[in-house]
Amino acid sequence: MTSLLLTNISSLVTNDPAHGGLLGELHDAALVIDGTKVAWVGPRRDAPAADGALDLGGRAVVPGFVDSHSHLVFAGDRAEEFAARMTGTPYSAGGIRTTVAATRAATDEHLTANVSRLVTEMRRQGTTTVEIKSGYGLTVSDEARALEIAGQFTDETTYLGAHVVPAEYAEDPAGYVELVTGPMLDAAAKHAKWIDVFVERGAFDADQGRAILQAGIARGLQPRVHANQLGEGPGVQLACEVGAASADHCTYLTDADIDALASAGVVAGLLPAIEFSTRSPYPDARRLLDAGVTLALATDCNPGSGYSSSMPFCIAVAVRDMQMTPAEALWSATAGGAASLRRPDRGHLTPGAQADLAVLDAPSHLHLSYRPGVPLVSRTFIAGRPV
């Protein structure tokens, strides 16, 4: 069977503005998959013949979620740290070093099994593309193996040797930057598409971040930035300066930061599961949208600041606490994530796009935010195949 007709779709979100509105939503619709691609979308009554057909029974279909920010290669957990936050201990980046110690001690098999478990969780919840970072090894060999493991699950691998300065370099941060831009980059570059840096107090300053990103760019990696999570700072401006695909977190922004994001076309990656887990202020999505900034929603799944693999959860929180409409949140979790990863073949259901989609046990995408916490994804297709 090479082509498959999905029919009796109550609501089909295409993200194609040609069909009207932000989501290009079609009702009483159908979709044809040919091999790995979308071949046709339109009204059910006009559907062409295909080699096979699947009646979806009045369910809704949305593009597969594109999770553009995650940290899945790790060992251990930080449940006690979470419990402490819930009793008033503020979040800081220092807990990363706890995960670094556990990850360095773990076997390849253990790390691979953990990534597999989390990716399976994501797929069950409709995620079809996921970016995975290194950043919990912080040695030459551990960063390279983290990226090799991540590469078994995604093409969207990110070298994050500049997550924090590890304990052994606490008195020599300049020496660690030399390692990140030298031998560590040499070992990591062949396994990575992206380079990232955590520009934040307790991590790296603007000059260090610039040197790290420029070294990666020179080796053919594309830049991303962890920016403005814990307070106002230079991260967003640096992302715009180097032409980064995204500046992620964007919790504390000045008017100048927002103007820069809009002017430079840098995607603002918002990670609401982090604010939920850390009890930090949520980013002001409405302010960004009104300024014309492209938004992506992502989980930032990691064992410390936010251990959720659920894009539907992020959509619900974005609608409830970040003043996004259900349509804006869904677009940001699909087309916005694809923009953050510079993947024009993902995040929409139009002819020629990769056939990545989620079937909802609901008549409309609105149920993603209307029924938070309910496992609504009944089927996930990646490249035309159910997973």
N, C-alpha and C positions, 0 to 999 in steps of 0.2 A: 504494500500500500504506500503510494507516494503522496497522495493528497487526501486531506481530511476536512470535511465540512462540519463545523461546530454551529449548530442551529438551535432555534428556540431560546435565544438570549434575550432576556428582558431588557437589559441595559448594557450596552457595549461602549466602554470608554476607549476612544481611539487616541486621544491627545492630538488630533488633527484639527486645526482651526477651520479647515475647509468645511467641516461638518457643523460648525457653529459653536460659539462659547469657548471657554478655556479648555474643556475636556473633549470637545468633539463627540458628544455622547449621542449614540444611536439607540432607538428603542425598537423592540421586536426585530432583532437583528440577527445576522449570521456572519461567519468568518470562515474563510478557506485557508488552510495551511497546505503548502506544497513543499515537501521536504522539510527544510529548517526555517522557511520564510513564510511570512504572511503573503498570500496571493490575492486576496479579495476581501473586502468588508462592505456591508451594506444591508438594506432591508431583507428580512428573511424571505419575503415573497420573490425577490429577484436573485436569490442565491443560485450560482451555477452548480452543475453536477461535479461530484468529486469521487474519488475511488472508494471512500468510506464516509460515513456520517455518524455524528454523535449528538443526540438530543440532550441539551443541558437543562431541560425542564423548567424554563423560566428563570434561570439563575443569571446573575450579573457577571460580566467579564471585565477585568481591568488589565492594563499592562502589568507585567511582572515588576515587582518593586526593585529598584536599583539602590542598594545600600552602599553609599560612596565613602563610608568611613567606619572601619572596624579594626579591632586589635585582637585577633583570635589565636595567635600563636603564643600560648602561655601555659604555665602550670600553676596549680594551687588556686586558692581563692582568698578573698579578703572580706569574708562575711563579718568578722569581728570588727573590722574597720567601719563597715556599713552600720552595724549596730551602735558603734560609738557616735557616728554622725547623727543617728536618730535621737541620741541623748544630748546633743549639743556641741560635739567636737567638730569644728569647721573642717571642710575639705582642703587639703593642700596636695601639691604634686609629689610630695615626699614618699607616699605609699607605693609609688611605682617601684622603688628599690626592693620592696618586699617581694614583688612578683619577679623581679630580675633574678633574685637569689634562687627562687623555686624553679624558674625556667632554665637557668644554667644547669641546675642539678638534674633536670628531667632527661629521659632518653628521647631519641627521635621518635620511637614508636609511641610513647606516651603523648608527645606533643601532636603528632599526626592524628592520633585517635581523638584528641580533644577538639582539634579543628574540624574533623569529620563530624563529630557530634553536634557542634554548633552550626555548621553549614546545613546539616540535615534539619535542625530546628528551624533555620531560616527558610529553607525550601518549603517546609510544611506550612509556613506562614506567608507564602507567596513571593519570597525574595528569589529572583532569578539571576541577578548579577551582584556580586559582593566584592568590594575592595578590601584587601587584607594587608595590614602593616606589620613590619618587624618592630623592634623597639624594646623588647624585654630580654635581649641577650647582652647587647652593649659591649661585646667583644667581637673581634674579627670573625672568628669561627661561629659564634652563636648567632650573629646577625645573618651571616650567609646561610646557615642551616634553617633559620626561621623563614627566609625568603624562598628557599628550595621547597620547604614544606608547604608554604602558602601557595606556591606555584602549582601544586598538585590539585588545587581547588579553584583557582581563578587566574585569569590573565592580568588582573588589576592588582599587582603587587607593588607595595610601597616600602622603600628603604627609609626607616626612621631610626637610624643610629643616633640621631640627635633628639632623643626623647627626654632624657635627663643626663646629667653628668654622673657616672657611676661612682660608688664610694671610693674606689681605688684611685680616682682622679680628682677627688674633692679638693685637694690643694693645688691642682694643676689643670684647671679647666681649659686653658689654652692648649695644653698637650692633648687633651681629649678631642678638641676640635681638629687638631692635626691628624689624629687617628681617624676620625670620622671622614675627613676629606682626603685621606691618603689610603693606607692599607685596608681599612674597613670598606671604603668605597670601591676599591679595586676588587675586593672579594664579593661585594654585594651587587655591583652594577649589572652583571650578566643575568641576574635573577630578578631584576626589578624594572618596572615601567616608570615609577614615580619616585621622587625624593621629597621628604617632609621634614619639618623641624618644629619643635615646640618653642615658640617665642613667647616667653612668659617669665615673670619673676619666679625664681627657683629653678629655672631651666636655662634658656639661652637668650642673650640680648640681640638687638637688631644687627650689630656688626657681626657677631658670631653666626647668626642665622643667614645673613647675606653671603658670607663666605661659604657656608655649607651648601646653600642652594646653588650658588654659582658654580661650585665644584661639580655638583650633580648635573647641572645643565650642560656643562662642558663634556660630560661623559654620556650625554644623550638622554638623561632622565628628565622627566617633566616635573615642575615644582607644584607643591601643595604646602599649606602652612596651617599649623595649629595657632590660632590667633585670638587674643582678647577674651580669654576664658575667665581669668581670675580678676581682671581689672583692665582699665584702659591701658594701652601700650602700643608698641610700634608694629605688632604683627600684621594687622590689616594693611597698613601702608607698605610694609615690605612685600606682602603678597602682590599688591598692585604694581609695585616698582619692578618686580622680576617677571611679571606676566603669569602668575600662578593660575592654575585652573580653578582653585578654590581657596578660600580662607574659612576655616572651620572653627566653630564655636560661636564667635561674634556675639558674645554675651554683653560686653561693655563697649559701646561704640560712640564716638563723637560724630557730630555732623560732618566733619571733614572725612572721617572714615567711610561714612555712608556715601558721600559724594564720590570718593575715590573708587569704591566698589562699583558704583553705577557707571562711572566714566571708563574704567578699565575693563568692564565686562567680566570681572572675577565673580564666580559664584560664591554666595555666602552659604556655607554648610551649617545648618542648625541641628542640634543634637539634643532634643528635649528629654530623652531618658536620663541624661546626665544631670540636668537641673532637677528632675524628679527625684533622683537618687541622692543628690548632694544638698537638696533644699536651697539651691542658689536661685537668684532671679532668672527668669526665662528671658531669652532674647526677644527684642521687640520686632517680631516679624512684620507687623503692620507698618511700622515706620520704614522698614527696608522695602517692602512691596510698594508702598506709596512713592518711594524714590526711584522705582524702576530697577531694583536689584533682583537678579535671578536667584532664587532660593532652591536649595536641596535639603531634604530631610534625610537623616541617617541615624543608625542606632548608636554608633560609637561603642559597640559591644566590647566590653573589657571587664576584667575581674575586680576593678577598684571603684571607679567613679560612676559606673553604670553598667550592670551586668544583665542587659536585656538584648535578645536577638530579634525582637519583634518590631517590624516596621508598622503593622497595624496599630500597635500600642503608641508608637511615635506619632502617627497620624491623629489618633484620638487626643493625645496630650496637646499637640499643636493646635487643634481646633478649640479645645477647652481652655488652654492657658496661654496661648500665644496669639490669639485673635485672628487666626487664619480661618477662612471658610473651608468647609469640607472639600470643595473643588480645588482650592489652592493647596491644601495639604496633600491631597492625592497627586496632583500634578508635580509637586515638589518631591514626592517620594518615588516618582517614576521618571518623567521627563527631566525634572530638575536634577535628580541623581545622575542621569545619563549625561546632562550638560556638564556636571562636575567632573565626570570621568572622560569627557570629550568622546562620547560614544553615540554618534548620530544613528546607529542601527538599533539602539535600545530605547526603552522608555515610552514607546508609542506602538500602536497597532495599525499600521498603514502598509500598503503593498510594498514589498521589498525589505521591510524591517524583519529582524529576527523574531521568530514566533515564540516570544516569551510572554506568558500571561498567567493570570490567576483567576480561577472560577470561584465565585463567592456563593456560599449557601445563604443567599439573600437576593432580593429583587433589585437592589440598587447599591452603588458604591457608598451612599450615605450611611449605610449600616456599619461601615468601618469605624466611624466616629460615634454613631448613634448607639452602638452596642459594644462599648469598650470591654476588652478582656475576653470576649467570646471568640472561639476558634472558627471563624467564618470561612476560611479558605478550604474548599473541598478538593480542589485539584490544582496542581501547578504544572505548567508546561514550560520546558526550556528547549529552545531550538526545535520546536515542534513535537517534542516527545514528553509524555507525562513522567513526572519524577515522584 
